[in-house]
Amino acid sequence: MTPPIFVRPLAEEERARLEGGLHAKKALTLRRCQILLASAQRHTPAQIAQHLGCSVQTVRNALHAFAQHGLACLTEQF
């Protein structure tokens, strides 16, 4: 079994931006902020997906997008 993936440790500026994104009007931004912050708290993709009512693949996509594009993944479709 493959170990779960997690977001890398967040810088203070990144964490602040993600917390601010919890009030975003765009669903993509809101959902990705929720996912990234939950992952930073060491929740597994399966736990996050269950809590948010989305698929595990959606969570993995957000984690990979953040790893590749940083905070730009909040406003662009990756």
N, C-alpha and C positions, 0 to 999 in steps of 0.2 A: 504494500500500500504506500502510495506517495504521501510524504508529509504535507500538511496544509501550507499554503502560502500566506504571507502577511506583508503588509506595506512596510517599507523601510522606516526607520525612526524619523519622525517629523521634526523639522526645524520650528522654532517658536512662530516665525512669520507664516509658515505653511499651516500650522495648527490654527492660528488666528483666522486665516483666510477660510479654512475649511469650516470653522465654527460659524463664521459670518455667512457662509453659504447655506447654512441650515435654514435661513430665512429667504432663500432665493425663490423667485417666481417661476423659474424654468425647472421643470421636473428633472431633467438630466443633471443639472447642477446640484439640486437638492439631494437626489439619490446618490450621486457619487460622493458627495460630502459625507453623507450618512455611512456609506460603505467604508470610506477611507478612515474615518474617525473610529469606527467600530473595529476595523482591522488593527489600527494603532493600539487599541486596548487589548489586542491579542485574541479577539474572537475569530474563530475559523470561518472560512467562506460558507460552510454549511450552516453554521449558527447565524451568520449575518443574513443569509438568504431566507432562512426560516423566520427570523424576526421581522424582516422587511417585506416578506411575501413576494420574493422574486426568485429567480433561478440561481443556482450556484454559478452557472456560466456567466450570468450578468455580473456577479460579484467578481469573478476572476477577470472578466473583461475590464472592469474598472481598475482593479489592482495592476493589471498589465499596462493599461493606458497611463496610469500615474507613474509607473516605473519608467516608461518610455518618454513621456511628454511632460511630466511634472504637473503643476497646477493648470497648465494649458488644457488638460483633459476635462476641466470643468466647464469650458465654454465652447469647445470644438467637439465634433462628433468623431471620436476615435474608436 
